[in-house]
């Protein structure tokens, strides 16, 4: 019985943390650290045309040049220095909210305040 209670409380805690993260980043913009500070979309619901979670939008489509989900593009390839999927990149996209950098979209574990794009999509991309 104690194990069930502990597991249930753990699941509730994880869900609460996930909801807090999604609320924290909601409305934030994604900006590349390239020479032009290219706009890569925003973190919002799947119905927003600029959301990186909208698979039909310019920034959520796997075919769009400025989408992090385009594996052949400058901002989504595993080897691009501006891609959040490059585990060695020191210049991943910035997450900006209210004019402040609140984190980085990156698979590089060495970058503080980084969140994996796949993790974020799984938590907040519904």
N, C-alpha and C positions, 0 to 999 in steps of 0.2 A: 504494500500500500504506500509506504514512504517513497519508493522508487517512482511510482506513478505520479505522486504529488510533485516530486522534484523535477521530473521530466516535464510535466505540465507547466510548472512555474518557469522553467528554463525556456520553453517554447514561447510563453507569454512575454518573457523578458526580451527574447530575440526579436519577436514581432514588434515590440514597443521601440526597440533600438532602430529597426528597419524603418518604421513609420517616422521616427524622429529624423533620420537621415534624409528620407524622401522630402519631408517638409522643409528641412534645412536647405536643400539644393533646389527646391522647386522655383522655377523662374530664372535660375542662373543661366548665364550664357557660357558657351564653350568657345574659347579663342585660341588659335594656334600660336605657337611661339616662333613663327616664321618671320621673315622680313616685313610682311604686310599685316601681321597680326590678323590673319584670315578668320572671319567669323565662321564657326562650324555648327551653329544652331544653338538651341537652348534645351534645358532640362525642364520639360513640362509634359503634360498628358499626351497620349498618342493621337489625339484629335487636333492638336496644334500643328499648323502647317510647318512651323520652324523647329518642332521638337525632333531631337535625335532618335526618339522612340517611334516616330511616325514613318512607317516603312514606305509610304507613298509620297512623303514630303522630300524636299530638296536635301535635307540634312539627315534623314533617317533611311534613305534609300541606299541599297548596296551598290547602286550604279552611278550615283551622283559624285562629281569630282570633289566636292567639299564635304563629303560624308565620311565620318570615322569608320563606317561599316563597309566602305569600298576597299576591299583587300588589295586592289591594284592601284589605288590612289595614293597621293602624297600624305594623306592624313589617316589612312587605315591600314597600310601595309606593315607587315611585321618588321621590316628592315628600315622603314622611314624614320628619320630622327624626330619628326613631328607627330608621329603616330602614338596613340595611347597603348597600342598593342606591342610596341617595341620594348621588350623587357630591359634593354640597356640604355634607352634614351634618357638624356638629361634635359630634354626640351619637349616634354609632352604638352598636350593642350591644357590651358588654364581653365579653372572653373571660377567665374567672376559673378558676384552678386552685389548689388548696390555699390558698384565701382571698386570693390575690393576683391582681391584674390582669396578665395576661401578654400582652395585646394587645387589638385591636379587630377586629370583623368589619365591614369597610367597603370600599366601592369608591372612597372618597375618598383619592386619592394623597397628599394633604397631611398625612394623619394618620400619625404614626410608629407602628410596631408594628401596622400594619393589614394584614389579609389579606382578599382578596376572597372572598366566600361561594361564588361559582361556582368559583374556583380551588381552594378548600379542598374543595368537593364533588367536583371532578374528581380530586383527589389522594387524598382520604381516605374518600370516600363509597361505597366498594365493599364 
